[in-house]
Amino acid sequence: MAGGVDGRYAALVATPFERIGGDRLRAVLEDFYDRVFADPMIGFLFQGSDRARLIDKEWELAATMLGGEVRYTGRPMRQAHARAPILGGHFERRQKLLRDTLDSHGVPSDVTETWLRHNEKLRPQVTADAGSGCDHERSDQRLRDEARRLPIASGTSAPSELDASRPPSPRGGENLLKIGRFPG
């Protein structure tokens, strides 16, 4: 092919970073951290964190790992994650959210797998916990079910069938569940 490069050949010689591009990588990470901060399973670990700084440092780390000519300027992994007791299930949930985000942005599967494998190699520096055996699909379905069922999670009023099934409370707040007690 005169004067140009065949698209298949370009994909073979381009780094994963070049295939994604810096702007797209940042968009992926912004979406990812929106999901992480909002996630009921791991979002609490990020309370008080500077989202913009996290995105910047994650961008540097990911860009470097994906073959970009970028220097990571963040703290070493052990030091950066020492403040929180991160368990294996937390790490796995983060990986699941990252995979979902990469998929939703159409990141090529080989780049996704490279990124996730690299994160797995960092696991011992982030957590000493081996893992949870968490069934992410079941967990996601449970969260969706709970969001539909609970007014606090969904931001809507309580379903009317719950209103009728609970006796009035002597102190008001008829539809509130008490921790450790079931209605009925």
C-alpha positions in Angstrom: 0.0 0.0 0.0 1.7 3.2 -1.2 2.0 6.1 1.2 -0.2 4.6 3.9 -0.3 1.9 6.5 -2.8 -1.0 6.4 -5.2 -0.7 9.4 -4.4 -4.3 10.6 -0.7 -3.6 10.5 -1.2 -0.3 12.4 -3.1 -2.1 15.2 -0.1 -4.5 15.5 2.5 -1.8 15.8 0.6 0.8 17.8 0.9 0.7 21.5 -2.4 0.1 23.5 -2.0 3.8 24.6 -1.9 4.9 21.0 -4.9 2.8 20.1 -7.0 4.4 22.9 -5.5 7.9 22.8 -4.9 10.2 25.8 -8.3 12.0 25.7 -10.3 8.7 25.4 -8.2 7.3 28.3 -9.2 10.3 30.4 -12.9 9.9 29.5 -12.8 6.2 30.5 -11.2 7.1 33.8 -13.6 9.9 34.6 -16.5 7.5 34.0 -14.8 4.8 36.0 -14.3 7.0 39.0 -17.9 8.2 38.8 -18.8 4.6 39.1 -16.3 3.8 41.9 -17.4 6.8 44.0 -21.1 5.9 43.6 -20.6 2.2 44.2 -22.2 0.9 47.4 -19.6 -1.8 47.8 -16.4 0.2 47.5 -17.4 3.9 47.3 -16.9 4.4 51.0 -13.2 3.6 50.6 -13.0 6.8 48.5 -14.7 9.2 50.8 -12.7 12.3 51.3 -10.4 11.5 48.3 -9.6 14.1 45.7 -11.3 12.7 42.6 -9.4 14.9 40.1 -6.1 13.8 41.6 -7.1 10.1 41.5 -8.0 10.5 37.9 -4.7 12.3 37.1 -2.6 9.6 38.8 -4.6 6.7 37.4 -4.2 8.3 33.9 -0.4 8.5 34.4 -0.3 4.9 35.6 -2.5 3.5 32.9 -0.9 5.5 30.1 2.6 4.2 31.2 1.4 0.7 31.5 -0.3 0.9 28.1 3.0 2.0 26.5 2.5 5.8 26.5 5.5 8.0 26.9 4.2 9.2 30.3 5.9 9.2 33.7 3.9 8.1 36.7 4.4 10.7 39.5 2.2 9.2 42.2 3.2 7.4 45.4 4.2 3.8 45.4 1.1 1.4 45.5 1.7 0.2 49.0 2.0 3.7 50.4 -1.0 5.0 48.4 -3.3 2.3 49.6 -2.0 1.9 53.2 -4.7 4.2 54.8 -7.6 1.9 54.0 -8.1 -1.8 54.9 -8.7 -3.0 51.3 -10.0 -6.5 51.1 -9.8 -8.9 48.2 -13.5 -8.4 47.5 -13.0 -4.6 47.3 -10.1 -5.2 44.8 -12.3 -7.6 42.8 -15.2 -5.1 42.7 -12.9 -2.4 41.5 -11.7 -4.7 38.7 -15.3 -5.5 37.8 -16.2 -1.8 37.6 -13.1 -1.2 35.5 -14.0 -4.0 33.1 -17.6 -2.7 32.8 -16.3 0.8 32.1 -13.8 -0.3 29.5 -16.5 -2.4 27.8 -19.0 0.5 27.8 -16.4 2.7 26.1 -15.6 0.1 23.4 -12.0 -0.4 24.5 -10.6 -3.3 22.5 -10.7 -6.6 24.4 -7.0 -7.2 24.2 -6.3 -3.8 25.7 -8.9 -4.4 28.4 -7.2 -7.8 29.3 -3.8 -6.2 29.3 -5.0 -3.5 31.7 -6.8 -5.9 34.0 -3.8 -8.3 34.1 -1.5 -5.4 35.0 -3.9 -4.5 37.9 -3.9 -8.1 39.1 -0.1 -7.9 39.2 -0.5 -4.9 41.5 -2.9 -6.7 43.9 -0.2 -7.7 46.4 0.8 -4.1 46.8 -2.8 -3.0 47.3 -4.1 -5.8 49.5 -2.8 -8.9 51.3 -6.3 -10.5 51.1 -6.4 -13.1 48.4 -10.0 -12.5 47.4 -13.6 -13.1 48.1 -14.9 -15.4 45.4 -17.6 -12.7 44.9 -20.2 -13.5 42.3 -20.3 -10.0 40.7 -23.3 -10.7 38.4 -25.4 -11.8 41.4 -24.2 -8.9 43.5 -25.1 -6.4 40.7 -28.6 -8.0 40.4 -29.0 -7.8 44.2 -28.1 -4.1 44.1 -30.6 -3.4 41.3 -33.3 -5.3 43.2 -32.6 -3.4 46.4 -32.6 -0.1 44.6 -36.1 -0.8 43.3 -37.3 -2.0 46.6 -35.9 0.5 49.0 -37.0 4.1 48.9 -33.6 5.4 50.2 -31.7 3.6 47.4 -34.0 4.5 44.6 -34.8 8.1 45.8 -38.6 7.4 45.4 -41.3 7.0 47.9 -41.9 3.7 49.6 -44.1 1.2 47.6 -47.7 1.2 48.7 -47.8 -2.5 49.4 -45.1 -1.9 52.1 -47.2 0.9 53.7 -50.2 -1.4 54.1 -48.3 -4.3 55.5 -46.6 -2.5 58.4 -48.4 -1.6 61.6 -48.1 2.1 62.6 -45.2 2.8 64.9 -46.0 4.4 68.2 -43.3 7.0 67.6 -44.2 7.8 64.0 -42.0 6.9 61.0 -44.3 4.0 60.1 -42.2 2.9 57.1 -38.8 2.8 58.7 -37.0 -0.5 59.3 -35.0 -0.8 62.5 -31.6 -2.3 62.2 -31.6 -6.0 63.1 -35.5 -6.2 63.0 -37.8 -7.4 60.3 -41.2 -6.0 59.7 -44.1 -8.2 60.5 
